[in-house]
Amino acid sequence: MKTKITLHFYAKSTKANVAGQLPIYVRLTVDGNRMEFSTKKFIDSTKWSPELSKMKGNTENARSLNEYLDLLKSKIFDIQMELIHSNELLTIEVFKNRLLGIKEQQHMLVPIFEEHNRKVEELLGLEYAPGTLERYKTSLKHTKDFLQWKYNISDIEINKIDHSFITEYEFYLRSVRKCANNTAVKYIKNFKKIIKICISNGWIDKDPFANYKSKIREVERDYLTQEEVQDIYSKVFATERLNQVKDIFVFSCFTGLAYIDVKNLTVSNISMGIDGGKWIFTHRQKTETASRIPLLPIPEELILKYANHPQCINEDKLLPVLSNQKMNSYLKEIADVCGIKKDLTFHIARHTFATTVTLTNGVPIESVSKMLGHKNIRTTQHYAKILDKKVSEDMMILRNKMLNCNNYKIINKTN
């Protein structure tokens, strides 16, 4: 859509000076938005032509004043052409700043990124988890390091960020930072959110990500076998703290809840389900999707075990959950004691629920997806892909059906 610009000179009768002369003003209108400013020139009211917007006559004074007004008009149209050629927005504010010599505010990347992170920090526990904040802080650090590495600068104007900047940043993450594919893609995704904020605010009008493509590669997710879960569950440790961490981990293996969702559980999250048994009713903090999980015997037993634990009573929590860092540290010790060679982290419990506890035992993938709080069943299908045992069992059923069915007959051929 073409920007409509009108320009008008007039003698302002309400601002006459002590000599009775009127100041000549400029009225500039850009798409209906108006600004007025003085030319710093004065004129007798009888010598001004409102129809022609200039001084009457052909005297030296008249020629000089009218030439000045023509130059000012040319300057305004020159600014218009500059803005058009540089693909900048034609707004009344931009015209005003250019005409009056006011330096336009430069939007710098780092302060915008820092302000985003500050808002994330203020919303911790409401909309964001601590881990999310840490990822954005790390992303900001990588961005600063990249600016220094590539351009030898500490910050950059956001309107200078282009497609080349994005691809060079990705190269830096992969080569200098040695990030794996999925890690690099996630850092770029964090950076893209900052760019989207800039676009939404009108600070940049071209998306540097327009022709950029990246793809998360599927990775095989670790999970525990039934025997490994049993080994951990039945193991009694010498310290109360290890037993406590073991119990919380096992609870997650049989509910599929992520660390933060287990930590946030209260007694009020346990209610009667449609089948008359106890269910967990909660929302995943990560996606805000609902999770409704029938309680199996083991997690129900663990809830009773910790019902009177001081931490649960004092903090109004269902279970006495330690910090994620401490939990993962103790889990590595638990894995060593139980002879489990996998890199045991709390999140493996969620994978174990999806694979060993549910899908392997014939729970339909739609039900598993709902309990996990997945927004898309394709996310759940990642777990189903790695279950060779389940594939083997399903094919064994099909094999037996075919052997016992008259419609399928094996024909032995001999040479």
Steps between C-alpha positions, in 0.01 A plus 500: 500500500641840396568752775310828458709809577381863483696820570360846570658837597287757684534819705386432855284792610482394866877532551580854381822654638533841664534664156169345392663260254373145466724191521500273193421142596526165324217248528610150399244217484600133459210255462274727704754564777594867524796698629561876496820693552627853445728599211643774728395756235252785556286704256245780496152355463429723197800357311408131544300312236291221666400369157857458372657432842777752436589869523341736248699709257834483322717696740839377618346413839216308334738302274729420792216381728329296230831334401548405865152344510572312174824365646316384810239331281777329301664382821176335611455321167868396504438336838199325351708357214778390740251309712345336193838392359614360836170312545433682827156574638367842408361631827451847644752420775772411249436820300512708817826345616666548158378858459595616848827308508391275785693173500264209476509248782716202413359167613789282612485122523650434844269732704196350325623146579574599863154656541341180365696292753403736782131448420549122486663515845206700640261233374688203650255255650210664313580457131862384495712237671850579638653286227342721232660810651839328513472407132424859401788628714735254332362600160571867577855414604559310176358796305738745670796268444404466132488879453850526644631203299353602164483881507718597798208696649302473823160582348327556166207702366214262433435640153846374401409139577444318171495148358880492491512583873274203579698250293832624642360473853395141433848425361655648815285283726590184309869570444629715786255397771495137377121481542323191372235551233198511732676723753600750230147502358354570846734795558406641159134450592553701820664776294210493254260587781693823561481585130123437503468749788685759290276436199184522713613838635570634152872543569590292196281439197686207340522159661862373479364148559282514185716260296666320789428131559614270778382163616508314829640153450336215680719348770456167671369566848633299792250315717519228762398142446257327734793324669689828553193667650453203730867510606472866598161460669606204713841643596530627857772762541700585809397868501149638534570758231582238234188301588294817470644586156447139388134512605429829320668366185297177513184706555573680172569167324141395580329836437700650212520841665799726432712626790333840538151346483584250775647781710184710461258222603285558807240283673231691312631354172379155609130441436255224420509401135232374264572140607462572871876476561748774587630710212752784466342809348760760404632723221847474349691816579693477173198497266209582735317193368290286730628164629260250657676189625343205684719405797665161477570310825867604535451879475194472727717318756770770476247779559391329822863448601575875493162632617643610834846604379594841653585652160162396359312644798700826519493571125155351427651254251404146410861378498832629645676589176855638505644741243536360149878532522518302823255239374709436189820490703358234735354306207847452354606349834190278500580379147856408605379302803238316291744426219306702242732630228261760362539872575215507751315831523157581636356544152575135418217414739253669264642307204478179702131560573432554129687188389552227761199570721228584246567441128685172557208375709245572230363836614377674182718787383203740514462433874874534560504831311215636712664397829832654393322825418630506142334753271565281196501124479805519272702591810390175663580303186871568558480259792316235303768495229768365732304205636634204304360273767150633443541465124612140551199421721254662259644313205491173695125548548461566128718199414283269713183639345630436153608146583153420633310670221387309191533812286878486530674175404869438480596327178820298520685494173771252419741523214 
